C-alpha cells in the first residue's frame, strides 16, 4: 500500500537508520484517514549533542515507533520537525466529487427531501 508518509513496519527498519528517508510534507494538509500523533524536534546536521533541545540521531531512533508513519513537517538550517502519524478508521462513506475530483463525506439528507 502506498502511504503519503514513511511507514515503519519493523524494528529492523529503525535499527538500519540512518539514512532517514522521510518525505518532506511541509505546508500540506494531513490526508483523510490519517492523524498526527506526535512531533519530534530533531538535529539533522549530524553534530547535535545529547544535552541540546533537538534529538540526536540515536535519540531520534529511540523515539520512532513501529506501526507509525513519519514525514518532515518543518526544516531549519540544522534541525527539523518530524511528524508522527497513524492510520485511523472512519465510519463515514468517502465519495469523490465529480466536479473537482476531491473527496468529501456525503451530507445527510434533509427531512422531506428526495435524496
C-alpha angles and dihedrals in degrees: 000000000000114000127195087224135044106271118210108213103166139027088237089067090056092045090053092058137139118089093068108209102192119150119240107248099170117149094010130118120245107259121241113273094037136084131190112242102176146355124221123203105215139180111237098178093080093230100082118132128226093243094056125096094247117076116250121229094268090045091050091051090050090054097050113100130209110241095033131097128223140203136170109257100174136016132197132174095276106005139045140194115237116200120214117212139184133196115251130202118231127194093207122101110244115215134180117239106229091208096065107003092241121130124246140168113249117254116241114255116258117241110270095018124124095232 
